[in-house]
Amino acid sequence: MIKRLIYLFFLLFLSFLLTAFLDYKIGYKFLKEPKYRITKYDHDLRKNLKIFERGKVLYTNNYGFKNKDGSKLKAKDIDIAFIGDSFTEGIAIKHEDTFVGIFESKTQKNIINLGVSSYSPSIYYEKIKFYLEKGFSFKEVIVFIDISDIQDEAAYYIEDEHGYIHTRKVGTVSRLKRNLHILLTDFPLIYTAVVQIKKFLSKDIKNLFVNRDNNSFDHIKPSYKRISLSQKKLSNFERYNELLIYDYYNVGLYDFKYSRSFWTYYKDDTPYEPLGIDGGIQRSLNKLNDLYNLLKSKNIKLSIGIHPWPGQILYDQRESKQVKIWKDFCKNKCNNFFNMFDFFFDEIELMGNKKLVIKKYYIDGDVHFNETGNIAVANELLKKY
């Protein structure tokens, strides 16, 4: 009898190991939200991905960095590390057509793309620090600071004393709990099962049904006080990847009062609570200053790039508030300052029509660059390298 129990336990243990191995390798393919994993700095792309995103294939390498074909990164000695949010990640664009991919192919430098959707200065600093501590070395870090970074810092992200980034919606949790989540998200199906079991055990039946659409990645989605432009029902995966359709004032992406981007030309702190616009700006400056000091201590160059959203093209000016802030910051700190506002306002003067400029360089009905927009950014970068 004892031998049978030992044998049964051994079979169960082997079955668990096999399940965990398969889950680690391909578990994300069975999820509605296969793209992201939880990290110390809030979220990142999953490792070794091959998924379709808006009709384009997204590959990541063994570290979760977006690349051309999913090939492994072996050397940790990097010439240039790019970091930013969805613009730098190149959402809905193949890696080789993003400005990072074009720059990589033209320069033949050893490049990595650390950019991921919904990043902001707090995450830029913590992610660079994380990989430096993991033995990576960079000759230069190029940070592309997005218009949306100010709202992210003002309204969404907080950090604890250990440098863990959390969203205000969730709040801080213990290091043990967060580290357990980080570990388990490399096993996505097991993690999802644990989360669902915990929900079942911790909530009554009424709450379980009320929250039946919740999922384990709610912590990486911004929480707006009002919902969306459309009554169309979206899956949780679509909600996150199309987060820019959500707006505090329920207006369109290209409207004057689109709150995700209006801070450069319009003053209204309500969608930027609790810190407000000025608080978001100051927090962003503080985090970039922390990053500058970290890189300086390791003799790593810092460069900064900025670019307008369609809202800035339509309602702002060449010497935008965004331009003034980061141009001043870069004095005596940056190796290069890439100001795409000059390029786009030159295009406005050349074409004579702001809407035509948006149509040429941005994804239709979106705020992200299309392939032509990415080429424009890459060309500006290549002028300096």
N, C-alpha and C positions, 0 to 999 in steps of 0.2 A: 504493500500500500504506500509506504513512504517513498519507495523507488518510483512508483507511478506519479506521485505528487511532484517529486523532484523533476521527473521527465516532463511532466505537464508544465511546470514552472519554466523549465529550460526552453520548451517550445514557445511558450508565451513571450519569454524574453527575446528569443530570436525573431519572433514575429514583430515585436515592438521595434527592434533594431532595424529590421527590413522596412517597416512602415515609416520610421523616422528618416531613413536614408532616402526613400522614394519621395517623401514629403519635402525634404531638403532640396532635392534635385528638381522635382517637377510639380510640387504641390501648388505653386502659384497659378498653374494653368487651369486649375479647377475652381478658382475664386472669381468673383465678380470684380474684385479690386486687386489685380495681380501686381500692380506697378510699384507699390510702396512697402517699406518696412519701417519699424520704429527704431530710433537711434537715440543716443545721448543728446544730440542736437535736434531733436524732434522727429524728423523723418528723412528718408533717403530712398533712392531707387533700389530695387532688389538686385541682387547679384545674378549674373549670367542669364539675363532676360532675353527673350525673343518673343515680343508680342506686337500686335497691330494697334496703332494709335492713329485714329482718323485716317485710316487707309494706308499709313506708312509703317514700316517695320522699325520698332525700337529695339536696339541691342544694348546690353550693358556687359561690362567685363567682370572679372572675378572680384572686383572691389565695388561694383555697382556704378561705375562711371560710364556714361553714354559713349559708345564708339561705333565704328563703321560696321563691324561684323561679329562682335561678341568675343573677339580674340583676347587672350589673357594678357594682362600687364605683368611683366616680369621684373623690370627695373624700377626702383623707387627713386632714382635720380631724375628729376623732372626739370626740363628747361622752363616751361611756363605752365602754371595752373590757372585756369579760368574758373571764376565762380560768380554766380548770380542766381536769378530765379528762372522762371519759365522762358524768358527771352534768351538767356544764356544756354539753358538746356536745349532750346530749339524745339519747342513743343510743336508737334504735327509736321516736323521737317526731318528728313533723314539726316543723320550725322554729317555725311559728306557735303550736304547742302546748307548746313548751318554755318554761321560765321566762324565758329571754333573749328569746324571740320575743314572749311576752305583755307583758313589760316594754317592749319596743320599740314595740309597737302602742299601748300605753296612754299612754306618755310622749311619743311622736313625736320622741324624741331620735335623734341619729345614733349608732347602736349597731353594734358588731361583736362577733362571738363567736369568740374565739381558742381556745376549749376543744376538746380532742381526746382521745379514749380513751387511757388509760395515760400521761397527763402527770403531772408531779409538780413540786415547787418548783424544781428545777434547770432544768427546761424552761420553767416560767413566767417565770423571770428572763431566760433567754437568748432566748426568743421575743419578749418585750416589748422587750428591748434591740435585737434584730434589726430590728423594725419601726420603732422610733424612729430607728435609723440609716438606714432606708429613706425617711425623710421624713414618717412619720406623726406626728400630734400627738394627745394625749389630754388631756381635762380630768380624767378619773378612770379608774382601773383597779380593777375589782372582781375579786378572786381568791377563788374557791370552793375551799377546801382540803379534800380528800377524806380519808376514813379510810385508804384504801390508799396515800396519799402516803408514809407513814412506811416501809412495806415497800419501796416503789419506791426511795426514797432510801437505805435501808439495804442492800438486796440486789441491785438491778438496775442503777441508773444510775451512771456515772462520767463525769468530764469531763477533757479534757486542758488544757494550758496556753493553748490558743487559744480555749477556750470551746466546743469541740465536744463534744456529749453522745454518749456511747456506752453500750452495755449491757456489763455485766461478762462476759457470755457470749462476746461478740465481742472485747472489749478495744479499745484505741485503735489507730487506723491513721494513716498520714501524711496531712497536709493535702491533698496532691496527690491521693491515692487517694480520700479522702472527697469532695473537690470534684468529682472525675470521676464518682463515684457520684451525687452530687446533680444534676449536669448531665444524666446519662444517664437518670435516673428520670423526667424530663419526656418521655422517649421510651420508654415502657414495653416495647414489643415488642422494640425494638433492645436495650434494657438486658437483658431476659430472655435474648435470644439470646446476648449477650456473656457473661453469667453462666454459661449452660449450656456454651458453648464453652470457657470457662475451666475449668469443672469437668471437662470431658472431657479437656482437655489436662494438667491438674494431678493427676488421680487415676487410679489403675489401674482396670481393669474391675471388679474385685471391689468396691472402694470406691464406684465409680459406682453399682453396683446396690444396695449397702447404703444409700446416701444418696439413692436415687432420689426420695424424697418431700420432700427439702429444697427450699427456694425462696429467692428473693432477699430476702424480707422476714423471714427468721428473726431478724434483728437487733432487731426491734421486738416480739418475743414473749417474755414472761417465761419463765424456765427453772426449773421446779419439780423437786425431787428425786424426787417420786413423781408418778404420772400422774393419772388422773381417777376420778371417781365411776362412770363408765359404761364399758362395754366397747364402746360404739358407736363405729364408725370415723368420724372426722370429716375433712373436707378441711382443708387448711392454712388456708384462709379462715375456715372455721367455727371452727377451733381458736383463731384470734386473736380473733375477735369474741365467742366464748364463753369467753374465757380465765378467767372467774370460776368455771367449773366445776372448775378445777384447784385442788388444795389440798394442802399438804404432808402433812397427816394423813389425806387421803382421806375427809373428812367432808363433810356437806351445807352449803349456803350459810347455813342458819339454825342450825347447830349451835354449841354453846358454843365448841368448839375449832376453829372455822373460822379458819385462821391469817392469812388476808388482812386480817381486821378485829379479831382478838381483843386486840390490843395495849393497848386502852384499859381493859380490865378483867382481863386475864390476862397473866402474865409468863412468856414463853418465847422466848428469843432465837434458837433454832435456825432457824426459817423466815426470820429477819431477818439472817442472817449475810451478809457478814462484820462489818458495823458494829453489829448488834444494835439492839434497840428504841430505847435511849437515843441511840445513834449516829444512827439515822434521824431522831429528833426534833431533835437538835442540828443536823444537816445541813439539815433543813427550815427551822428557825429562821434559820440563817445565810443561806440563799438568799432567804428573805423579807425579811431585813434588808438584803441587797444590793439587792433590788428596791425596798424603801422608800427607800434612799439614792439610787438612780438616779432614781426618780420625784421625790423631793424636790428634787434638783438641777435638775430641769426644771419645778418648780412644778406637778406633777401629783399629785392626791389619790390615796390608796390606801385601799380598803375591803376587808374580808375577810368571807367568809361560811363557815359550817360547817354540816354536816348529819349526822344519824346514818345508819348502815346498819341493816338489820333486827337485826343482832347487838347493836348498842347499845340498841335499843328493848327487846330481849328480856333482856339480861344486864347492861346498864350502868345508870347513873343520870343524873339531870338535870345535875348538876355533874360531867360526865365529864372524864376526863383531857384529851380533845380540847378541851373548853370552857375548862378552866383554862389550857392552854398558849396558846391564841390570844386569849383575853380579856386575859391578861397582856401578850402581845405588842402588842396594839392600843392599850394605854394610851399616849397622847401620840403615836401614830403613825397611827392610822386615822381616816378621815373618818367611817366607819360600821362597825359590827360586827354582822353578821346571824347570830344564833344560833338555828338551827332546832331545836336540842335543846329549847328552851323550848316551842316550838309543839308538837312531837310528844309531849313528856311532859305537856303540858296535855291533849292528845287522849287519852292513856292514862287520865288521871284522869276525863275526860269520858265516854269509852266504856267504861271498866272492863275492857278486854280488849286486851292487847298484840297478839295475833294479828289482831284485827279492824282495828287501826290499820295494821298492815303490809298487810293485804288491801286496805284502802281507798286507800293512798297509793303502793304499790309495784307494779311489774310482777309478775304472778304467777310465783312461783318464781325471782325475780331480785332483785338488790339495788338496781336503779335505780328512780327515780320513774316512775310512770305519769302520765297527763295530770293527774289530780287532785293528785298530789304536786307536779307542776310549777306548777300554779295556786297551791298553798299557798306555795311559795317566792316566786313572783312577787308575791303579795299582801304578803308581809313586806317585799320590796324597795320596793314602791310606797308603803308607809307613810312612807318617808323621802324620796320624790321627788315 
